Amino acid sequence: MKMNCLVDSELIGGAVIRVGDTVLDNSLVSRLTRLKDVIKS
């Protein structure tokens, strides 16, 4: 297994993990976007 760790200074909080074609996005920006979408609907 090979792992690359990168720090994105634009990422406010949380993590974005990419494994092959799968992306696990638990960043603060994506969580707030999902919350905004829920509130709008």
mmJSON file of the N, C-alpha and C atoms, coordinates in Angstrom:
{"data_MODEL":{"atom_site":{
"group_PDB":["ATOM","ATOM","ATOM","ATOM","ATOM","ATOM","ATOM","ATOM","ATOM","ATOM","ATOM","ATOM","ATOM","ATOM","ATOM","ATOM","ATOM","ATOM","ATOM","ATOM","ATOM","ATOM","ATOM","ATOM","ATOM","ATOM","ATOM","ATOM","ATOM","ATOM","ATOM","ATOM","ATOM","ATOM","ATOM","ATOM","ATOM","ATOM","ATOM","ATOM","ATOM","ATOM","ATOM","ATOM","ATOM","ATOM","ATOM","ATOM","ATOM","ATOM","ATOM","ATOM","ATOM","ATOM","ATOM","ATOM","ATOM","ATOM","ATOM","ATOM","ATOM","ATOM","ATOM","ATOM","ATOM","ATOM","ATOM","ATOM","ATOM","ATOM","ATOM","ATOM","ATOM","ATOM","ATOM","ATOM","ATOM","ATOM","ATOM","ATOM","ATOM","ATOM","ATOM","ATOM","ATOM","ATOM","ATOM","ATOM","ATOM","ATOM","ATOM","ATOM","ATOM","ATOM","ATOM","ATOM","ATOM","ATOM","ATOM","ATOM","ATOM","ATOM","ATOM","ATOM","ATOM","ATOM","ATOM","ATOM","ATOM","ATOM","ATOM","ATOM","ATOM","ATOM","ATOM","ATOM","ATOM","ATOM","ATOM","ATOM","ATOM","ATOM","ATOM"],
"id":[1,2,3,4,5,6,7,8,9,10,11,12,13,14,15,16,17,18,19,20,21,22,23,24,25,26,27,28,29,30,31,32,33,34,35,36,37,38,39,40,41,42,43,44,45,46,47,48,49,50,51,52,53,54,55,56,57,58,59,60,61,62,63,64,65,66,67,68,69,70,71,72,73,74,75,76,77,78,79,80,81,82,83,84,85,86,87,88,89,90,91,92,93,94,95,96,97,98,99,100,101,102,103,104,105,106,107,108,109,110,111,112,113,114,115,116,117,118,119,120,121,122,123],
"type_symbol":["N","C","C","N","C","C","N","C","C","N","C","C","N","C","C","N","C","C","N","C","C","N","C","C","N","C","C","N","C","C","N","C","C","N","C","C","N","C","C","N","C","C","N","C","C","N","C","C","N","C","C","N","C","C","N","C","C","N","C","C","N","C","C","N","C","C","N","C","C","N","C","C","N","C","C","N","C","C","N","C","C","N","C","C","N","C","C","N","C","C","N","C","C","N","C","C","N","C","C","N","C","C","N","C","C","N","C","C","N","C","C","N","C","C","N","C","C","N","C","C","N","C","C"],
"label_atom_id":["N","CA","C","N","CA","C","N","CA","C","N","CA","C","N","CA","C","N","CA","C","N","CA","C","N","CA","C","N","CA","C","N","CA","C","N","CA","C","N","CA","C","N","CA","C","N","CA","C","N","CA","C","N","CA","C","N","CA","C","N","CA","C","N","CA","C","N","CA","C","N","CA","C","N","CA","C","N","CA","C","N","CA","C","N","CA","C","N","CA","C","N","CA","C","N","CA","C","N","CA","C","N","CA","C","N","CA","C","N","CA","C","N","CA","C","N","CA","C","N","CA","C","N","CA","C","N","CA","C","N","CA","C","N","CA","C","N","CA","C","N","CA","C"],
"label_alt_id":[null,null,null,null,null,null,null,null,null,null,null,null,null,null,null,null,null,null,null,null,null,null,null,null,null,null,null,null,null,null,null,null,null,null,null,null,null,null,null,null,null,null,null,null,null,null,null,null,null,null,null,null,null,null,null,null,null,null,null,null,null,null,null,null,null,null,null,null,null,null,null,null,null,null,null,null,null,null,null,null,null,null,null,null,null,null,null,null,null,null,null,null,null,null,null,null,null,null,null,null,null,null,null,null,null,null,null,null,null,null,null,null,null,null,null,null,null,null,null,null,null,null,null],
"label_comp_id":["MET","MET","MET","LYS","LYS","LYS","MET","MET","MET","ASN","ASN","ASN","CYS","CYS","CYS","LEU","LEU","LEU","VAL","VAL","VAL","ASP","ASP","ASP","SER","SER","SER","GLU","GLU","GLU","LEU","LEU","LEU","ILE","ILE","ILE","GLY","GLY","GLY","GLY","GLY","GLY","ALA","ALA","ALA","VAL","VAL","VAL","ILE","ILE","ILE","ARG","ARG","ARG","VAL","VAL","VAL","GLY","GLY","GLY","ASP","ASP","ASP","THR","THR","THR","VAL","VAL","VAL","LEU","LEU","LEU","ASP","ASP","ASP","ASN","ASN","ASN","SER","SER","SER","LEU","LEU","LEU","VAL","VAL","VAL","SER","SER","SER","ARG","ARG","ARG","LEU","LEU","LEU","THR","THR","THR","ARG","ARG","ARG","LEU","LEU","LEU","LYS","LYS","LYS","ASP","ASP","ASP","VAL","VAL","VAL","ILE","ILE","ILE","LYS","LYS","LYS","SER","SER","SER"],
"label_asym_id":["A","A","A","A","A","A","A","A","A","A","A","A","A","A","A","A","A","A","A","A","A","A","A","A","A","A","A","A","A","A","A","A","A","A","A","A","A","A","A","A","A","A","A","A","A","A","A","A","A","A","A","A","A","A","A","A","A","A","A","A","A","A","A","A","A","A","A","A","A","A","A","A","A","A","A","A","A","A","A","A","A","A","A","A","A","A","A","A","A","A","A","A","A","A","A","A","A","A","A","A","A","A","A","A","A","A","A","A","A","A","A","A","A","A","A","A","A","A","A","A","A","A","A"],
"label_entity_id":["1","1","1","1","1","1","1","1","1","1","1","1","1","1","1","1","1","1","1","1","1","1","1","1","1","1","1","1","1","1","1","1","1","1","1","1","1","1","1","1","1","1","1","1","1","1","1","1","1","1","1","1","1","1","1","1","1","1","1","1","1","1","1","1","1","1","1","1","1","1","1","1","1","1","1","1","1","1","1","1","1","1","1","1","1","1","1","1","1","1","1","1","1","1","1","1","1","1","1","1","1","1","1","1","1","1","1","1","1","1","1","1","1","1","1","1","1","1","1","1","1","1","1"],
"label_seq_id":[1,1,1,2,2,2,3,3,3,4,4,4,5,5,5,6,6,6,7,7,7,8,8,8,9,9,9,10,10,10,11,11,11,12,12,12,13,13,13,14,14,14,15,15,15,16,16,16,17,17,17,18,18,18,19,19,19,20,20,20,21,21,21,22,22,22,23,23,23,24,24,24,25,25,25,26,26,26,27,27,27,28,28,28,29,29,29,30,30,30,31,31,31,32,32,32,33,33,33,34,34,34,35,35,35,36,36,36,37,37,37,38,38,38,39,39,39,40,40,40,41,41,41],
"pdbx_PDB_ins_code":[null,null,null,null,null,null,null,null,null,null,null,null,null,null,null,null,null,null,null,null,null,null,null,null,null,null,null,null,null,null,null,null,null,null,null,null,null,null,null,null,null,null,null,null,null,null,null,null,null,null,null,null,null,null,null,null,null,null,null,null,null,null,null,null,null,null,null,null,null,null,null,null,null,null,null,null,null,null,null,null,null,null,null,null,null,null,null,null,null,null,null,null,null,null,null,null,null,null,null,null,null,null,null,null,null,null,null,null,null,null,null,null,null,null,null,null,null,null,null,null,null,null,null],
"Cartn_x":[0.844,0.0,0.897,0.539,1.261,0.307,0.767,-0.097,0.596,-0.124,0.368,-0.461,0.185,-0.512,-0.184,-1.225,-1.069,-1.874,-1.362,-2.083,-2.581,-3.9,-4.516,-4.838,-4.127,-4.325,-5.701,-6.399,-7.739,-8.813,-8.464,-9.414,-9.52,-10.705,-10.887,-10.841,-11.491,-11.511,-12.005,-11.736,-12.163,-11.113,-11.553,-10.626,-11.334,-10.556,-11.022,-10.079,-10.633,-9.826,-10.182,-9.171,-9.374,-8.73,-9.533,-9.044,-9.491,-8.569,-8.938,-9.926,-11.078,-12.128,-13.093,-12.917,-13.826,-13.298,-14.187,-13.823,-14.707,-14.068,-14.784,-14.544,-15.557,-15.407,-16.116,-15.34,-15.894,-15.328,-15.122,-14.604,-15.722,-15.335,-16.318,-17.134,-16.485,-17.188,-18.28,-17.964,-18.981,-20.1,-19.766,-20.81,-21.737,-21.189,-22.029,-22.881,-22.332,-23.093,-24.265,-24.035,-25.131,-26.183,-25.763,-26.709,-27.544,-26.907,-27.627,-28.668,-28.299,-29.243,-30.432,-30.187,-31.268,-32.202,-31.645,-32.459,-33.31,-32.743,-33.481,-34.654,-34.543,-35.621,-36.687],
"Cartn_y":[-1.159,0.0,1.231,2.193,3.454,4.561,5.459,6.531,7.869,8.795,10.162,11.078,11.893,12.858,14.26,15.023,16.401,17.304,18.475,19.454,20.548,20.76,21.805,22.981,24.08,25.24,25.881,25.577,26.112,25.293,24.108,23.255,23.755,24.24,24.852,23.799,22.686,21.641,20.348,19.244,17.94,17.326,16.402,15.692,15.259,15.174,14.604,13.446,12.232,11.035,10.417,10.161,9.532,8.16,7.144,5.771,5.252,5.194,4.797,5.793,5.296,6.165,6.674,6.265,6.638,7.862,8.829,10.035,10.115,10.191,10.374,11.816,12.658,14.093,14.436,14.645,15.038,16.407,17.249,18.586,19.466,20.508,21.431,22.089,22.427,23.068,22.149,20.877,19.964,19.713,19.654,19.451,20.653,21.859,23.059,23.154,22.739,22.733,21.774,20.583,19.608,20.147,20.804,21.382,22.467,23.304,24.369,23.76,22.678,22.014,21.425,20.881,20.309,21.409,22.514,23.628,24.224,24.305,24.871,23.996,22.669,21.791,21.543],
"Cartn_z":[0.0,0.0,0.0,-0.82,-0.882,-0.475,0.383,0.857,0.64,0.059,-0.122,0.756,1.547,2.393,1.91,1.654,1.214,2.131,2.4,3.207,2.275,2.288,1.469,2.386,2.221,3.099,2.925,1.828,1.61,2.314,2.772,3.485,4.919,5.302,6.615,7.723,7.526,8.547,7.943,8.606,8.121,7.218,6.374,5.494,4.223,3.158,1.898,1.6,1.556,1.356,0.02,-0.797,-2.104,-2.087,-2.404,-2.507,-3.866,-4.809,-6.163,-6.736,-7.167,-7.72,-6.655,-5.417,-4.337,-3.6,-3.361,-2.618,-1.387,-0.219,1.045,1.469,1.318,1.585,2.89,3.936,5.231,5.623,4.608,4.878,5.416,6.111,6.668,5.559,4.448,3.331,2.781,2.563,2.016,3.024,4.306,5.314,5.385,5.303,5.312,4.053,2.922,1.668,1.761,2.305,2.469,3.429,4.505,5.466,4.793,3.992,3.274,2.337,1.638,0.729,1.472,2.66,3.467,3.95,4.373,4.875,3.761,2.552,1.414,0.996,1.189,0.709,1.73],
"occupancy":[1.0,1.0,1.0,1.0,1.0,1.0,1.0,1.0,1.0,1.0,1.0,1.0,1.0,1.0,1.0,1.0,1.0,1.0,1.0,1.0,1.0,1.0,1.0,1.0,1.0,1.0,1.0,1.0,1.0,1.0,1.0,1.0,1.0,1.0,1.0,1.0,1.0,1.0,1.0,1.0,1.0,1.0,1.0,1.0,1.0,1.0,1.0,1.0,1.0,1.0,1.0,1.0,1.0,1.0,1.0,1.0,1.0,1.0,1.0,1.0,1.0,1.0,1.0,1.0,1.0,1.0,1.0,1.0,1.0,1.0,1.0,1.0,1.0,1.0,1.0,1.0,1.0,1.0,1.0,1.0,1.0,1.0,1.0,1.0,1.0,1.0,1.0,1.0,1.0,1.0,1.0,1.0,1.0,1.0,1.0,1.0,1.0,1.0,1.0,1.0,1.0,1.0,1.0,1.0,1.0,1.0,1.0,1.0,1.0,1.0,1.0,1.0,1.0,1.0,1.0,1.0,1.0,1.0,1.0,1.0,1.0,1.0,1.0],
"B_iso_or_equiv":[0.0,0.0,0.0,0.0,0.0,0.0,0.0,0.0,0.0,0.0,0.0,0.0,0.0,0.0,0.0,0.0,0.0,0.0,0.0,0.0,0.0,0.0,0.0,0.0,0.0,0.0,0.0,0.0,0.0,0.0,0.0,0.0,0.0,0.0,0.0,0.0,0.0,0.0,0.0,0.0,0.0,0.0,0.0,0.0,0.0,0.0,0.0,0.0,0.0,0.0,0.0,0.0,0.0,0.0,0.0,0.0,0.0,0.0,0.0,0.0,0.0,0.0,0.0,0.0,0.0,0.0,0.0,0.0,0.0,0.0,0.0,0.0,0.0,0.0,0.0,0.0,0.0,0.0,0.0,0.0,0.0,0.0,0.0,0.0,0.0,0.0,0.0,0.0,0.0,0.0,0.0,0.0,0.0,0.0,0.0,0.0,0.0,0.0,0.0,0.0,0.0,0.0,0.0,0.0,0.0,0.0,0.0,0.0,0.0,0.0,0.0,0.0,0.0,0.0,0.0,0.0,0.0,0.0,0.0,0.0,0.0,0.0,0.0],
"pdbx_formal_charge":[null,null,null,null,null,null,null,null,null,null,null,null,null,null,null,null,null,null,null,null,null,null,null,null,null,null,null,null,null,null,null,null,null,null,null,null,null,null,null,null,null,null,null,null,null,null,null,null,null,null,null,null,null,null,null,null,null,null,null,null,null,null,null,null,null,null,null,null,null,null,null,null,null,null,null,null,null,null,null,null,null,null,null,null,null,null,null,null,null,null,null,null,null,null,null,null,null,null,null,null,null,null,null,null,null,null,null,null,null,null,null,null,null,null,null,null,null,null,null,null,null,null,null],
"auth_seq_id":[1,1,1,2,2,2,3,3,3,4,4,4,5,5,5,6,6,6,7,7,7,8,8,8,9,9,9,10,10,10,11,11,11,12,12,12,13,13,13,14,14,14,15,15,15,16,16,16,17,17,17,18,18,18,19,19,19,20,20,20,21,21,21,22,22,22,23,23,23,24,24,24,25,25,25,26,26,26,27,27,27,28,28,28,29,29,29,30,30,30,31,31,31,32,32,32,33,33,33,34,34,34,35,35,35,36,36,36,37,37,37,38,38,38,39,39,39,40,40,40,41,41,41],
"auth_comp_id":["MET","MET","MET","LYS","LYS","LYS","MET","MET","MET","ASN","ASN","ASN","CYS","CYS","CYS","LEU","LEU","LEU","VAL","VAL","VAL","ASP","ASP","ASP","SER","SER","SER","GLU","GLU","GLU","LEU","LEU","LEU","ILE","ILE","ILE","GLY","GLY","GLY","GLY","GLY","GLY","ALA","ALA","ALA","VAL","VAL","VAL","ILE","ILE","ILE","ARG","ARG","ARG","VAL","VAL","VAL","GLY","GLY","GLY","ASP","ASP","ASP","THR","THR","THR","VAL","VAL","VAL","LEU","LEU","LEU","ASP","ASP","ASP","ASN","ASN","ASN","SER","SER","SER","LEU","LEU","LEU","VAL","VAL","VAL","SER","SER","SER","ARG","ARG","ARG","LEU","LEU","LEU","THR","THR","THR","ARG","ARG","ARG","LEU","LEU","LEU","LYS","LYS","LYS","ASP","ASP","ASP","VAL","VAL","VAL","ILE","ILE","ILE","LYS","LYS","LYS","SER","SER","SER"],
"auth_asym_id":["A","A","A","A","A","A","A","A","A","A","A","A","A","A","A","A","A","A","A","A","A","A","A","A","A","A","A","A","A","A","A","A","A","A","A","A","A","A","A","A","A","A","A","A","A","A","A","A","A","A","A","A","A","A","A","A","A","A","A","A","A","A","A","A","A","A","A","A","A","A","A","A","A","A","A","A","A","A","A","A","A","A","A","A","A","A","A","A","A","A","A","A","A","A","A","A","A","A","A","A","A","A","A","A","A","A","A","A","A","A","A","A","A","A","A","A","A","A","A","A","A","A","A"],
"auth_atom_id":["N","CA","C","N","CA","C","N","CA","C","N","CA","C","N","CA","C","N","CA","C","N","CA","C","N","CA","C","N","CA","C","N","CA","C","N","CA","C","N","CA","C","N","CA","C","N","CA","C","N","CA","C","N","CA","C","N","CA","C","N","CA","C","N","CA","C","N","CA","C","N","CA","C","N","CA","C","N","CA","C","N","CA","C","N","CA","C","N","CA","C","N","CA","C","N","CA","C","N","CA","C","N","CA","C","N","CA","C","N","CA","C","N","CA","C","N","CA","C","N","CA","C","N","CA","C","N","CA","C","N","CA","C","N","CA","C","N","CA","C","N","CA","C"],
"pdbx_PDB_model_num":[1,1,1,1,1,1,1,1,1,1,1,1,1,1,1,1,1,1,1,1,1,1,1,1,1,1,1,1,1,1,1,1,1,1,1,1,1,1,1,1,1,1,1,1,1,1,1,1,1,1,1,1,1,1,1,1,1,1,1,1,1,1,1,1,1,1,1,1,1,1,1,1,1,1,1,1,1,1,1,1,1,1,1,1,1,1,1,1,1,1,1,1,1,1,1,1,1,1,1,1,1,1,1,1,1,1,1,1,1,1,1,1,1,1,1,1,1,1,1,1,1,1,1]
}}}
